[in-house]
Structure formats: C-alpha cells, structure tokens
C-alpha cells in the first residue's frame, strides 16, 4: 500500500516540489554572484557602435500572414491525420473544416 501511495500523482508532485526547492536553495548558495555592474553595462550596443537610442524598429507586417498560414496548415494536417475513417459524420465534419481552412487561407493570402 505504501509503495502505491508513493507513486500517486499528488504525493509524487509534493516530493518533486520539495526536492526542487531544496536543490534551488543549495545551488543559489553555490552560484557566483555579480559584484557590481561595470559602467555602460545597461547601454545599447550593436556591431561595435554605441547608440544613444534604439533606431532599429523591425516591421512584422509580412511575417504575421506567413505565421498564420503555417499555423492553419499544421492544424489542418493534424485534423487530417487524426480523423478516423470509419465514422462518416466525423469525416464529413473534417472535410467541412478543411474547406473552411482553405477559404481562410485564400482570404489571408489575397492581395
């Protein structure tokens, strides 16, 4: 009975939590500490040039459509891979989902 209790999820969680807290405390005592920040440690630095302010502002306007495209295609691939072919109702719903995803991709990628 005690061996089954040791393998129960709540008891195992408590053991792992206590172990993690103890190891964190031990390693925090053992870790090297920063003495003091050198001058200029918090200043922006890029390619050997010191900047007074951040001049680079990336443009993500072309990234997001491709990120959505990637996400939609992977979800559709997951749906296709996990649909059981024996059930006609689920197969029809997956087909409707795929058609809706295709329409969504057409709307996303039109110019």
C-alpha positions in Angstrom: 0.0 0.0 0.0 2.8 2.5 0.8 4.5 1.8 -2.5 1.3 2.6 -4.4 0.9 5.8 -2.3 4.5 6.9 -3.2 3.6 6.6 -6.9 0.3 8.6 -6.6 0.5 11.9 -8.6 -0.2 14.3 -5.6 2.5 12.6 -3.5 5.0 12.5 -6.3 4.3 16.2 -7.0 5.0 17.1 -3.4 8.2 15.1 -3.4 9.4 16.7 -6.6 8.4 20.1 -5.4 10.3 19.7 -2.1 13.4 18.3 -4.0 13.3 21.2 -6.5 13.1 23.9 -3.7 16.0 22.3 -1.8 18.2 22.0 -4.9 17.3 25.6 -5.9 18.4 26.8 -2.4 21.6 24.8 -2.5 22.6 25.9 -6.0 21.7 29.6 -5.2 24.2 29.5 -2.3 26.8 27.9 -4.6 26.3 30.2 -7.6 28.7 33.0 -8.4 27.4 36.5 -7.6 27.8 39.6 -9.6 29.7 42.2 -7.6 28.7 45.4 -9.4 27.7 46.3 -12.9 30.6 47.9 -14.9 29.9 51.3 -16.4 28.0 51.0 -19.7 26.6 47.6 -18.9 23.0 48.7 -19.5 23.7 50.7 -22.6 22.6 49.6 -26.1 25.3 48.1 -28.2 25.3 46.7 -31.7 28.2 45.8 -34.1 30.7 47.9 -32.3 28.6 51.1 -32.3 27.2 52.8 -29.3 23.6 54.1 -29.8 22.0 56.9 -27.9 18.6 55.4 -28.7 17.3 52.4 -30.5 17.0 53.2 -34.1 16.0 49.8 -35.5 12.3 49.0 -35.5 11.6 45.8 -37.3 8.5 45.5 -39.5 6.4 42.4 -38.9 3.7 43.1 -41.4 4.9 40.4 -43.8 5.7 37.9 -41.0 2.2 37.5 -39.5 0.4 36.3 -42.6 3.0 33.5 -43.1 2.8 32.7 -39.3 -1.0 32.3 -39.6 -0.5 30.3 -42.8 1.9 28.0 -41.1 -0.4 27.5 -38.1 -3.5 26.9 -40.1 -1.8 24.3 -42.4 -0.4 22.5 -39.4 -3.7 22.3 -37.6 -5.4 21.1 -40.9 -2.6 18.4 -41.2 -3.3 17.4 -37.6 -7.1 17.1 -38.3 -6.5 15.0 -41.4 -4.0 12.7 -39.6 -6.3 12.1 -36.6 -9.7 11.7 -38.3 -10.9 8.1 -38.0 -12.1 7.0 -41.5 -14.7 4.6 -40.1 -17.1 7.3 -38.9 -18.8 9.1 -41.7 -20.1 12.0 -39.6 -16.6 12.9 -38.3 -15.2 12.5 -41.8 -17.7 15.0 -43.1 -17.0 17.5 -40.3 -13.3 17.2 -41.0 -14.0 17.9 -44.7 -16.0 21.0 -43.8 -13.2 22.1 -41.5 -10.6 21.7 -44.3 -12.8 23.6 -46.8 -13.2 26.4 -44.2 -9.4 26.5 -43.6 -8.8 26.7 -47.4 -11.2 29.6 -47.6 -9.5 31.2 -44.7 -6.1 30.8 -46.4 -7.5 32.3 -49.6 -8.7 35.3 -47.6 -5.4 35.6 -45.7 -3.2 35.5 -48.8 -5.2 37.6 -51.3 -3.7 40.9 -52.2 
